[in-house]
Amino acid sequence: MKHFRRCVRSLLLLLLCVSVLIPIVFFTIKIKHLSPIGRKEFVEDLSAIKYRSDAALRLNAIEQEAREDLKGPKQIIYEDRAVNYSSNEDSETQESENDGEITDLLERNETNHEREEAQQFHQREISSMAGEKEQSDQRTVELDQNAHSRYRRMIDKKIKEVKDGHSNQTRVWPDHILRSKSYKVTDLNITEMKDLMIRAKVYLNFAPPDSKSRLVKDLKQRIREVGRALSQATKDLRLSESEICSSVQKLEKMEATLSKASHVYPDCPAMVSKLRAMTQNTEELVRAQKNQATYLVRLAGRTTPKGLHCLSMQLTAEYFALQPEERQLPNQQKLQDADLYHYAVFSDNVLACAVVVNSTISAAKESEKIVFHVVADSLNFPAISMWFLLNPPGKATIQIQSIDDFEWLSTKYNITLEKQSSSDPRYGSELNHLRFYLPDVFPALDKIVLLDHDVVVQGDLTELWSVNMKGKVNGAVETCNESEALLRQMDMLINFSDPLVAKSFNVNACTWAFGMNLFDLQEWRQKNLNSVYHKYLQLGNERSLWLAGSLPLGWITFYNQTMALDRRWHVLGLGYDSAVRRADIEQAAVIHYDGVTKPWLDIAIRRYKGYWTKYVKYDHPYLQQCNIQE
């Protein structure tokens, strides 16, 4: 009896030991087949998962992470790229350079994979005998068999291609990638890179601030790699084949890392909230950057470049070194001849005046009949005078005047305009408003063409004097065409909420542009438009009727007194619109750099600057001394 009890007791102890040891042996075999990287990722990522609140999600994330480390990346890598990663994932991929090496690599990978499949099958068989997770194991077996089948077919196909010589021997896999996926450096690929970068940064924000897990390190590494590839693709759209291949590999690494992160952080509402917050922050940042850029561009537009300031100072010094009789320009007897073609330019810029005069004379058929009247402020009058003394305009006649020479202007002008306020001093400039006193400035003339100093003349303008004005005072190109980018309406600059303005003017009246205008001075005097100008200028000082500047005052002063000229006479927008058609520019008689980006500034639109620079004498000693270059 005692012997029987002893046997029973021994049997129970044996069964107890077996029941304890078998799970330990099973778990040891399972851990044994994890790669060093897989074990490290498994343990480190497991520590990061503790921050999740749901225990079920934590277990699910751990299970999927482990399964992906064991199976997913190897199958994806071999199927899409067929390259061999070493244990260090950060090292660069090495390509096979001949058919024998590629064949050995594929066969070796095939053998390793079969060995792993056999071991995994053996483990599942032991688990099945223990009666644990039978249904889950059955699904896993089916999935593994399907994956193994697809993998075998892919390996057999690649080995056959290599042996038959159908593949490129030196760059088999990159060429295959380029042919199958058609990776080209296009806007679509750049957008894909940016999207992956955004997703990676979102996942990185989910991790604890002091996390040192393998997943966090991988995300940071992938962000750096894709960022460099994105920078290279943006800088040079014509990348070499090796550079494109490298970018493809980095994209695939990023996708694999993001797939891993999606298992660790599967919380979709949190992802949506984070992306929404990032979008709002980005929009606010873009808005602030745009406002700052606009302010800086406007500031640059109001600033005199160092070279122009140097030129003005040198010319001024030379001018005052001359004797009074040496300061006289030739052909001054033609200034009052009404039978000649008279042009007026009001400017404080030496180079701008030089370009307007040079381009007009170059395009004229009868340059000896051209008379230029340049009016400058008192500060720049000596420099502009000295420039044309050194560089006379050929057979044409030129007159340089200072605004201080018009003594009558101080009484008419300062009383009405001194209350004008604007952040841009150009709008309150005397030269800017001198155009409304043309009949007083040129009392002996009947017609005159007013040119802004930021224009280039490309055609002969003498035909303007034969245009039938039909009793109108101002000839100008209209800007009310709805199909064009330079569309302007009356209510854009004029306050039609004021009862007086709404009663006196039609909001749908067609607008026009300053820059190249033909004025009939006789009609101007007969209709006494100066009184209209002074009336509304005084009202504008009392209440807000328009935005600062002379253009809205011009619309009011010459309301129903403007004759529309053919659009080919005057093309606008070269100072702010980069989409002006080249055909329109080439056939235009005058092109106008209206806007902030003037052609003599560094912020000028490069594609238009050549039309202006070809009339500048960059080989002039003074320009070279002041380092003024194209």
C-alpha positions as CSV (number, residue, x, y, z in Angstrom):
1,M,0.0,0.0,0.0
2,K,2.8,2.3,0.9
3,H,4.5,1.4,-2.3
4,F,1.4,2.2,-4.3
5,R,1.1,5.6,-2.7
6,R,4.7,6.4,-3.3
7,C,4.2,5.6,-7.0
8,V,1.2,7.8,-7.3
9,R,3.0,10.6,-5.5
10,S,6.0,10.3,-7.9
11,L,3.6,10.2,-10.9
12,L,1.9,13.4,-9.7
13,L,5.2,15.2,-9.2
14,L,6.4,14.1,-12.6
15,L,3.2,15.4,-14.2
16,L,3.6,18.7,-12.3
17,C,7.2,19.1,-13.4
18,V,6.2,18.4,-17.0
19,S,3.4,20.9,-16.9
20,V,5.8,23.5,-15.6
21,L,8.8,22.8,-17.8
22,I,7.0,22.4,-21.2
23,P,5.8,26.1,-21.3
24,I,9.3,27.2,-20.2
25,V,10.9,25.2,-23.0
26,F,8.3,26.4,-25.5
27,F,8.9,30.1,-24.6
28,T,12.7,29.6,-24.7
29,I,12.4,28.2,-28.3
30,K,10.2,31.1,-29.2
31,I,12.7,33.7,-27.9
32,K,15.6,32.0,-29.5
33,H,14.5,32.7,-33.0
34,L,14.1,36.4,-32.4
35,S,16.9,38.4,-34.0
36,P,19.0,40.7,-31.7
37,I,17.4,43.7,-33.2
38,G,14.0,42.2,-32.8
39,R,14.5,41.4,-29.1
40,K,15.8,44.9,-28.5
41,E,12.9,46.5,-30.3
42,F,10.5,44.1,-28.5
43,V,11.8,45.0,-25.1
44,E,12.2,48.7,-25.6
45,D,8.9,49.3,-27.5
46,L,7.2,47.2,-24.7
47,S,8.4,49.9,-22.2
48,A,7.0,52.6,-24.4
49,I,3.6,51.0,-24.6
50,K,2.9,51.3,-20.9
51,Y,1.8,54.9,-21.5
52,R,-1.3,53.6,-23.2
53,S,-4.4,53.5,-21.1
54,D,-6.2,50.5,-22.5
55,A,-4.7,47.1,-21.5
56,A,-6.3,45.3,-24.5
57,L,-4.7,47.8,-26.9
58,R,-1.3,47.4,-25.2
59,L,-1.4,43.6,-25.7
60,N,-2.6,43.9,-29.2
61,A,0.2,46.5,-30.0
62,I,2.8,44.2,-28.5
63,E,1.6,41.2,-30.4
64,Q,1.5,43.0,-33.7
65,E,4.9,44.6,-33.2
66,A,6.6,41.3,-32.4
67,R,5.0,39.7,-35.4
68,E,6.0,42.5,-37.7
69,D,9.7,42.2,-36.5
70,L,9.7,38.5,-37.2
71,K,8.0,38.3,-40.5
72,G,6.6,41.5,-42.1
73,P,9.7,43.6,-42.9
74,K,11.7,40.6,-44.4
75,Q,8.9,39.7,-46.8
76,I,8.3,43.3,-47.9
77,I,12.0,44.0,-48.3
78,Y,12.7,40.9,-50.4
79,E,9.6,41.3,-52.5
80,D,9.9,44.9,-53.4
81,R,13.6,45.5,-53.3
82,A,15.4,42.2,-53.0
83,V,18.3,43.6,-50.9
84,N,20.0,42.2,-47.9
85,Y,20.0,44.1,-44.6
86,S,22.6,43.4,-42.0
87,S,21.8,43.4,-38.3
88,N,22.3,47.2,-38.3
89,E,19.3,48.7,-40.1
90,D,21.0,52.1,-40.4
91,S,23.7,50.8,-42.7
92,E,23.4,51.4,-46.4
93,T,22.1,48.7,-48.7
94,Q,24.7,46.9,-50.8
95,E,23.8,45.7,-54.3
96,S,24.9,42.5,-56.0
97,E,27.1,43.2,-59.0
98,N,26.9,40.0,-61.0
99,D,24.5,37.1,-61.7
100,G,26.4,34.6,-59.5
101,E,26.2,36.9,-56.4
102,I,22.5,37.6,-56.9
103,T,21.7,33.9,-57.4
104,D,23.6,32.9,-54.2
105,L,21.9,35.7,-52.3
106,L,18.4,34.6,-53.4
107,E,19.1,30.9,-52.7
108,R,20.6,31.7,-49.3
109,N,17.6,33.8,-48.4
110,E,15.4,31.0,-49.6
111,T,17.1,28.4,-47.4
112,N,17.1,30.7,-44.4
113,H,13.4,31.4,-44.9
114,E,12.6,27.7,-45.2
115,R,14.5,27.0,-42.0
116,E,12.5,29.7,-40.2
117,E,9.3,28.4,-41.6
118,A,10.1,24.9,-40.4
119,Q,10.9,26.1,-36.9
120,Q,7.8,28.2,-36.7
121,F,5.7,25.3,-37.9
122,H,7.2,23.1,-35.3
123,Q,6.4,25.7,-32.6
124,R,2.8,25.9,-33.7
125,E,2.6,22.2,-33.6
126,I,3.8,22.0,-30.0
127,S,1.3,24.8,-29.1
128,S,-1.5,22.9,-30.8
129,M,-0.7,19.8,-28.8
130,A,-0.9,21.9,-25.6
131,G,-4.4,23.0,-26.6
132,E,-3.7,26.8,-26.6
133,K,-4.9,29.2,-29.2
134,E,-6.0,26.6,-31.7
135,Q,-8.1,28.9,-33.8
136,S,-5.5,31.7,-33.9
137,D,-2.8,29.2,-34.9
138,Q,-4.9,27.9,-37.7
139,R,-5.2,31.4,-39.2
140,T,-1.5,32.0,-38.8
141,V,-0.6,28.8,-40.6
142,E,-2.8,29.7,-43.5
143,L,-1.4,33.2,-43.7
144,D,2.1,32.0,-43.4
145,Q,1.6,29.3,-46.1
146,N,0.1,31.9,-48.5
147,A,3.0,34.3,-47.8
148,H,5.5,31.5,-48.2
149,S,3.9,30.5,-51.5
150,R,4.1,34.0,-52.9
151,Y,7.6,34.4,-51.6
152,R,8.7,31.1,-53.3
153,R,7.2,32.2,-56.6
154,M,8.9,35.6,-56.4
155,I,12.3,33.9,-55.6
156,D,12.0,31.4,-58.4
157,K,11.1,34.2,-60.9
158,K,14.1,36.3,-59.9
159,I,16.5,33.4,-60.1
160,K,15.2,32.5,-63.5
161,E,15.6,36.1,-64.7
162,V,19.2,36.2,-63.5
163,K,20.1,32.8,-65.0
164,D,18.5,33.7,-68.3
165,G,20.3,37.0,-68.5
166,H,17.2,39.1,-68.8
167,S,18.1,41.4,-65.9
168,N,20.7,44.1,-65.9
169,Q,23.9,42.7,-64.4
170,T,25.2,45.8,-62.7
171,R,22.0,47.4,-61.4
172,V,19.3,44.8,-61.4
173,W,17.2,45.8,-58.4
174,P,17.3,49.6,-58.8
175,D,16.2,49.3,-62.4
176,H,13.4,47.0,-61.4
177,I,12.3,49.5,-58.9
178,L,12.3,52.3,-61.4
179,R,10.4,50.3,-64.0
180,S,7.8,48.8,-61.7
181,K,7.1,51.9,-59.5
182,S,8.1,54.6,-62.0
183,Y,9.9,56.7,-59.4
184,K,10.5,60.1,-60.9
185,V,11.2,63.3,-59.2
186,T,7.9,65.0,-59.7
187,D,5.6,67.2,-57.6
188,L,3.7,64.0,-56.7
189,N,6.8,62.3,-55.2
190,I,7.7,65.4,-53.3
191,T,4.2,65.6,-51.9
192,E,4.4,62.0,-50.9
193,M,7.7,62.7,-49.1
194,K,6.1,65.6,-47.3
195,D,3.1,63.5,-46.2
196,L,5.4,60.8,-44.8
197,M,7.4,63.4,-42.9
198,I,4.2,64.8,-41.4
199,R,3.0,61.3,-40.3
200,A,6.4,60.5,-38.8
201,K,6.4,63.7,-36.8
202,V,2.9,63.0,-35.5
203,Y,3.9,59.5,-34.3
204,L,7.0,61.0,-32.8
205,N,4.9,63.5,-30.8
206,F,2.9,60.5,-29.3
207,A,6.0,59.1,-27.7
208,P,7.0,60.2,-24.2
209,P,9.4,63.2,-24.3
210,D,12.3,61.2,-22.7
211,S,11.7,58.0,-24.6
212,K,14.7,56.2,-26.0
213,S,12.9,53.3,-27.6
214,R,14.1,51.8,-30.9
215,L,10.9,53.0,-32.6
216,V,11.6,56.6,-31.6
217,K,15.2,56.4,-32.8
218,D,14.0,54.9,-36.1
219,L,11.4,57.7,-36.6
220,K,14.0,60.3,-36.0
221,Q,16.5,58.6,-38.4
222,R,13.8,58.3,-41.1
223,I,12.8,61.9,-40.7
224,R,16.4,63.0,-41.2
225,E,16.9,60.7,-44.3
226,V,13.7,61.7,-46.0
227,G,14.3,65.4,-45.2
228,R,17.7,65.2,-46.9
229,A,16.1,63.4,-49.9
230,L,13.3,66.0,-50.1
231,S,15.9,68.8,-50.0
232,Q,17.9,67.3,-52.8
233,A,14.7,66.6,-54.9
234,T,13.5,70.2,-54.4
235,K,16.9,71.7,-55.3
236,D,17.5,69.5,-58.4
237,L,14.6,67.9,-60.2
238,R,17.1,66.0,-62.5
239,L,18.6,63.5,-60.2
240,S,20.8,60.7,-61.2
241,E,19.7,57.1,-61.2
242,S,21.6,56.3,-58.1
243,E,20.1,59.3,-56.3
244,I,16.6,58.3,-57.3
245,C,17.3,54.7,-56.1
246,S,18.5,56.0,-52.8
247,S,15.4,58.2,-52.4
248,V,13.2,55.2,-53.1
249,Q,15.0,53.1,-50.5
250,K,14.6,55.8,-47.9
251,L,10.9,56.1,-48.7
252,E,10.4,52.4,-48.3
253,K,12.3,52.4,-44.9
254,M,10.0,55.3,-43.8
255,E,6.9,53.4,-44.9
256,A,8.1,50.3,-42.9
257,T,8.8,52.4,-39.8
258,L,5.4,54.1,-40.1
259,S,3.6,50.8,-40.5
260,K,5.3,49.6,-37.3
261,A,4.3,52.9,-35.5
262,S,0.7,52.5,-36.6
263,H,0.6,49.2,-34.7
264,V,2.0,50.8,-31.5
265,Y,-0.1,53.9,-31.7
266,P,-3.5,52.9,-33.4
267,D,-5.5,55.6,-31.7
268,C,-7.2,57.3,-34.7
269,P,-9.0,60.1,-32.8
270,A,-5.7,61.1,-31.2
271,M,-4.1,61.2,-34.7
272,V,-6.9,63.3,-36.1
273,S,-6.7,65.8,-33.2
274,K,-2.9,66.0,-33.6
275,L,-3.1,66.6,-37.3
276,R,-5.8,69.3,-36.8
277,A,-3.6,71.1,-34.3
278,M,-0.6,70.9,-36.6
279,T,-2.7,72.2,-39.5
280,Q,-3.9,75.2,-37.5
281,N,-0.4,76.0,-36.2
282,T,1.0,75.7,-39.7
283,E,-1.7,78.0,-41.1
284,E,-1.0,80.6,-38.4
285,L,2.7,80.4,-39.1
286,V,2.2,80.8,-42.8
287,R,-0.1,83.8,-42.3
288,A,2.5,85.4,-40.0
289,Q,5.3,84.7,-42.5
290,K,3.3,86.2,-45.4
291,N,2.6,89.4,-43.4
292,Q,6.2,89.7,-42.5
293,A,7.3,89.1,-46.1
294,T,4.8,91.6,-47.4
295,Y,6.1,94.2,-44.9
296,L,9.7,93.5,-45.8
297,V,9.0,93.7,-49.6
298,R,7.3,97.1,-49.2
299,L,10.1,98.3,-47.0
300,A,12.6,97.3,-49.6
301,G,10.6,99.0,-52.3
302,R,10.8,102.3,-50.4
303,T,14.5,102.0,-49.7
304,T,17.2,103.5,-52.0
305,P,19.9,100.8,-52.8
306,K,23.4,101.6,-51.7
307,G,24.7,101.7,-55.3
308,L,22.1,104.3,-56.4
309,H,22.8,106.5,-53.3
310,C,26.5,106.3,-54.1
311,L,25.9,107.3,-57.8
312,S,23.7,110.2,-56.8
313,M,26.4,111.5,-54.3
314,Q,29.2,111.3,-56.9
315,L,27.2,113.0,-59.6
316,T,26.1,115.7,-57.1
317,A,29.7,116.4,-56.2
318,E,30.8,116.6,-59.8
319,Y,27.9,119.0,-60.6
320,F,28.8,121.5,-58.0
321,A,32.4,121.4,-59.1
322,L,31.3,122.8,-62.5
323,Q,31.1,126.5,-63.3
324,P,27.6,127.9,-63.8
325,E,28.0,128.3,-67.6
326,E,29.1,124.6,-67.8
327,R,25.8,123.4,-66.3
328,Q,23.8,124.4,-69.4
329,L,22.2,121.7,-71.6
330,P,22.2,122.1,-75.4
331,N,19.2,122.9,-77.7
332,Q,17.2,124.7,-75.0
333,Q,15.5,126.9,-77.7
334,K,13.3,123.9,-78.6
335,L,11.6,123.6,-75.2
336,Q,8.6,125.8,-76.1
337,D,8.1,124.5,-79.7
338,A,4.6,123.0,-79.7
339,D,5.2,121.3,-83.1
340,L,7.7,118.8,-81.4
341,Y,6.9,115.7,-79.4
342,H,7.1,116.6,-75.7
343,Y,7.5,114.0,-72.9
344,A,7.4,114.7,-69.2
345,V,9.0,112.6,-66.5
346,F,8.9,113.4,-62.7
347,S,11.5,111.4,-60.9
348,D,14.1,111.3,-58.0
349,N,16.0,108.4,-59.5
350,V,19.0,108.9,-61.8
351,L,19.1,105.5,-63.4
352,A,15.3,105.3,-63.8
353,C,15.3,108.7,-65.7
354,A,18.2,107.5,-67.9
355,V,16.4,104.3,-68.9
356,V,13.2,106.2,-69.8
357,V,15.1,108.7,-71.9
358,N,17.4,106.1,-73.6
359,S,14.6,103.7,-74.4
360,T,12.3,106.4,-75.8
361,I,15.0,107.8,-78.1
362,S,16.1,104.3,-79.2
363,A,12.6,103.4,-80.3
364,A,11.8,106.8,-82.0
365,K,12.0,107.2,-85.7
366,E,12.7,111.0,-85.5
367,S,14.7,111.4,-82.3
368,E,15.6,115.0,-83.2
369,K,11.9,116.0,-82.7
370,I,11.8,114.7,-79.2
371,V,11.9,117.0,-76.2
372,F,12.1,115.6,-72.6
373,H,11.1,117.6,-69.6
374,V,12.5,116.0,-66.4
375,V,11.4,117.4,-63.1
376,A,13.3,116.3,-60.0
377,D,13.2,117.1,-56.3
378,S,15.8,119.5,-55.0
379,L,17.9,116.7,-53.5
380,N,18.4,114.8,-56.7
381,F,18.3,117.7,-59.2
382,P,22.1,118.1,-59.3
383,A,22.7,114.4,-59.9
384,I,20.2,114.0,-62.7
385,S,21.5,117.2,-64.3
386,M,25.1,116.0,-64.2
387,W,24.2,112.6,-65.6
388,F,22.7,114.1,-68.8
389,L,25.6,116.6,-69.0
390,L,27.9,113.6,-69.2
391,N,25.5,111.5,-71.3
392,P,23.6,113.8,-73.7
393,P,20.5,112.1,-75.3
394,G,21.8,112.2,-78.9
395,K,19.8,114.5,-81.2
396,A,16.9,114.8,-78.7
397,T,16.5,117.8,-76.4
398,I,16.3,117.5,-72.6
399,Q,15.4,119.9,-69.9
400,I,16.0,119.3,-66.2
401,Q,14.0,121.3,-63.7
402,S,13.8,121.3,-59.9
403,I,10.4,121.3,-58.2
404,D,11.6,124.3,-56.3
405,D,11.6,126.3,-59.5
406,F,7.8,126.4,-59.4
407,E,7.2,129.0,-56.8
408,W,3.5,129.1,-57.4
409,L,3.2,125.4,-56.4
410,S,3.9,126.1,-52.7
411,T,0.7,128.1,-52.2
412,K,-1.5,125.8,-54.2
413,Y,0.0,122.6,-53.0
414,N,1.0,122.7,-49.4
415,I,-2.3,124.0,-48.1
416,T,-4.3,121.1,-49.6
417,L,-2.0,118.2,-49.3
418,E,-0.1,118.6,-46.1
419,K,-2.8,116.6,-44.2
420,Q,-2.3,113.5,-46.5
421,S,-1.1,110.6,-44.3
422,S,0.3,107.3,-45.5
423,S,2.9,104.8,-44.5
424,D,4.5,105.1,-48.0
425,P,6.1,108.6,-48.4
426,R,5.8,108.3,-52.2
427,Y,2.0,108.9,-51.9
428,G,2.6,112.2,-50.3
429,S,5.4,113.2,-52.6
430,E,5.2,116.5,-54.4
431,L,6.4,114.8,-57.6
432,N,3.6,112.3,-57.3
433,H,0.9,115.0,-57.4
434,L,2.7,117.4,-59.8
435,R,0.9,115.6,-62.6
436,F,-2.3,117.4,-61.7
437,Y,-0.6,120.8,-62.5
438,L,0.6,120.0,-66.0
439,P,-1.1,123.0,-67.7
440,D,0.7,125.3,-65.2
441,V,4.0,123.5,-65.5
442,F,4.0,123.7,-69.3
443,P,1.9,126.7,-70.2
444,A,3.1,126.9,-73.8
445,L,2.3,123.3,-74.8
446,D,-0.9,121.9,-76.2
447,K,-0.3,118.1,-75.8
448,I,2.2,116.2,-73.7
449,V,2.9,112.5,-72.9
450,L,3.5,111.8,-69.2
451,L,5.7,108.8,-68.5
452,D,6.4,107.3,-65.1
453,H,10.0,106.7,-64.3
454,D,9.5,102.9,-63.9
455,V,8.6,102.3,-67.6
456,V,10.5,101.2,-70.6
457,V,9.6,102.4,-74.1
458,Q,9.8,99.8,-76.8
459,G,8.0,101.4,-79.7
460,D,7.7,104.8,-81.4
461,L,5.3,106.9,-79.5
462,T,5.0,109.8,-82.0
463,E,1.7,108.2,-83.3
464,L,0.0,109.2,-80.1
465,W,-0.1,112.8,-81.2
466,S,-2.4,111.7,-84.1
467,V,-5.0,109.9,-81.8
468,N,-8.5,111.5,-81.9
469,M,-9.2,112.4,-78.3
470,K,-12.9,113.2,-79.0
471,G,-12.9,116.1,-76.7
472,K,-11.4,114.1,-73.8
473,V,-8.5,115.3,-71.7
474,N,-6.7,112.1,-70.7
475,G,-5.7,109.2,-73.0
476,A,-5.0,106.0,-71.1
477,V,-5.2,102.2,-71.2
478,E,-8.2,100.9,-69.2
479,T,-7.9,98.4,-66.4
480,C,-11.5,97.2,-66.0
481,N,-11.3,94.0,-68.0
482,E,-12.5,91.3,-65.8
483,S,-10.5,88.6,-67.6
484,E,-7.2,90.1,-66.6
485,A,-5.1,90.0,-63.4
486,L,-4.8,93.8,-63.3
487,L,-8.6,94.3,-62.9
488,R,-9.3,97.4,-60.8
489,Q,-12.7,98.8,-59.9
490,M,-13.7,102.2,-58.6
491,D,-14.6,100.9,-55.1
492,M,-11.2,99.3,-54.7
493,L,-9.6,102.7,-53.9
494,I,-12.6,105.0,-53.4
495,N,-15.1,104.9,-50.5
496,F,-18.5,104.6,-52.1
497,S,-20.2,104.4,-48.7
498,D,-19.8,108.1,-48.6
499,P,-23.1,109.7,-49.9
500,L,-21.2,112.4,-51.9
501,V,-19.1,109.9,-53.7
502,A,-22.0,107.5,-54.3
503,K,-24.0,110.4,-55.7
504,S,-21.3,111.8,-58.0
505,F,-19.7,108.7,-59.4
506,N,-20.7,105.3,-60.9
507,V,-19.1,102.4,-59.1
508,N,-19.1,100.4,-62.4
509,A,-17.3,103.1,-64.3
510,C,-14.2,101.8,-66.2
511,T,-10.9,102.5,-64.5
512,W,-7.5,103.3,-66.2
513,A,-3.8,103.5,-65.3
514,F,-1.2,106.1,-64.8
515,G,2.2,105.4,-66.3
516,M,1.8,106.3,-70.0
517,N,-0.8,109.1,-70.5
518,L,-1.5,111.5,-73.3
519,F,-3.0,114.8,-72.0
520,D,-4.7,117.4,-74.1
521,L,-3.7,120.5,-72.1
522,Q,-6.0,122.9,-74.1
523,E,-9.1,120.8,-73.1
524,W,-7.7,120.6,-69.6
525,R,-7.6,124.4,-69.3
526,Q,-11.0,124.9,-70.8
527,K,-12.7,122.5,-68.4
528,N,-10.8,123.8,-65.4
529,L,-10.1,120.3,-64.1
530,N,-7.6,121.7,-61.5
531,S,-10.5,123.0,-59.5
532,V,-12.0,119.6,-59.5
533,Y,-8.8,118.1,-58.2
534,H,-8.5,120.7,-55.4
535,K,-12.2,120.3,-54.4
536,Y,-11.9,116.5,-53.8
537,L,-8.4,116.8,-52.4
538,Q,-9.8,119.1,-49.7
539,L,-12.8,116.9,-49.0
540,G,-10.4,113.9,-48.7
541,N,-8.6,115.8,-46.0
542,E,-11.8,116.3,-44.0
543,R,-13.1,112.7,-44.3
544,S,-12.0,109.3,-45.7
545,L,-12.9,109.3,-49.3
546,W,-10.1,107.1,-50.8
547,L,-6.9,105.3,-50.1
548,A,-3.7,107.3,-50.2
549,G,-2.1,108.0,-53.5
550,S,-2.7,109.9,-56.7
551,L,-4.5,107.2,-58.7
552,P,-8.0,107.4,-57.0
553,L,-7.7,111.2,-57.3
554,G,-6.9,110.8,-61.0
555,W,-10.0,108.6,-61.4
556,I,-12.1,111.4,-59.8
557,T,-10.5,114.3,-61.5
558,F,-10.7,112.8,-65.0
559,Y,-14.0,111.1,-64.5
560,N,-15.8,110.9,-67.9
561,Q,-12.8,112.8,-69.3
562,T,-10.6,109.7,-70.3
563,M,-10.2,108.3,-73.8
564,A,-9.4,104.6,-73.9
565,L,-6.2,103.8,-75.8
566,D,-5.4,100.5,-77.5
567,R,-3.9,98.0,-74.9
568,R,-0.8,97.5,-77.0
569,W,0.3,101.0,-76.1
570,H,0.8,100.2,-72.4
571,V,1.3,96.8,-70.6
572,L,1.2,96.9,-66.8
573,G,2.0,94.5,-64.0
574,L,5.7,93.8,-64.4
575,G,6.4,95.0,-60.9
576,Y,4.0,92.6,-59.1
577,D,2.6,90.0,-61.6
578,S,4.9,87.2,-62.6
579,A,2.3,85.8,-65.1
580,V,2.3,88.6,-67.7
581,R,2.5,86.9,-71.1
582,R,5.7,87.4,-73.0
583,A,3.8,88.0,-76.3
584,D,2.0,91.0,-74.7
585,I,5.3,92.4,-73.5
586,E,7.0,92.0,-76.8
587,Q,4.3,93.8,-78.8
588,A,3.7,96.6,-76.2
589,A,4.9,100.1,-77.0
590,V,5.5,100.8,-73.2
591,I,6.0,98.2,-70.5
592,H,5.4,99.4,-66.9
593,Y,7.0,98.0,-63.7
594,D,4.1,99.2,-61.5
595,G,4.2,97.7,-58.1
596,V,6.8,97.3,-55.4
597,T,9.4,95.2,-57.2
598,K,11.1,97.8,-59.3
599,P,13.7,96.7,-61.9
600,W,16.6,98.6,-60.1
601,L,16.0,96.7,-56.9
602,D,17.3,93.3,-55.9
603,I,13.7,92.1,-55.3
604,A,12.8,92.7,-59.0
605,I,11.1,89.8,-60.9
606,R,14.1,88.3,-62.7
607,R,12.2,87.3,-65.9
608,Y,11.3,91.0,-66.6
609,K,14.5,92.7,-65.5
610,G,16.3,92.2,-68.8
611,Y,13.9,94.6,-70.6
612,W,15.1,97.3,-68.3
613,T,18.8,96.5,-67.9
614,K,19.6,96.6,-71.6
615,Y,19.2,100.4,-71.5
616,V,21.6,100.9,-68.5
617,K,25.3,101.7,-69.3
618,Y,26.8,99.3,-66.8
619,D,30.3,100.0,-68.2
620,H,30.0,103.6,-67.1
621,P,32.9,104.5,-64.7
622,Y,30.5,105.9,-62.1
623,L,28.4,102.8,-62.1
624,Q,31.4,100.6,-61.8
625,Q,32.8,102.6,-58.9
626,C,29.5,102.3,-57.1
627,N,29.3,98.5,-57.8
628,I,26.0,98.8,-59.8
629,Q,25.6,95.5,-61.7
630,E,22.9,93.6,-63.5
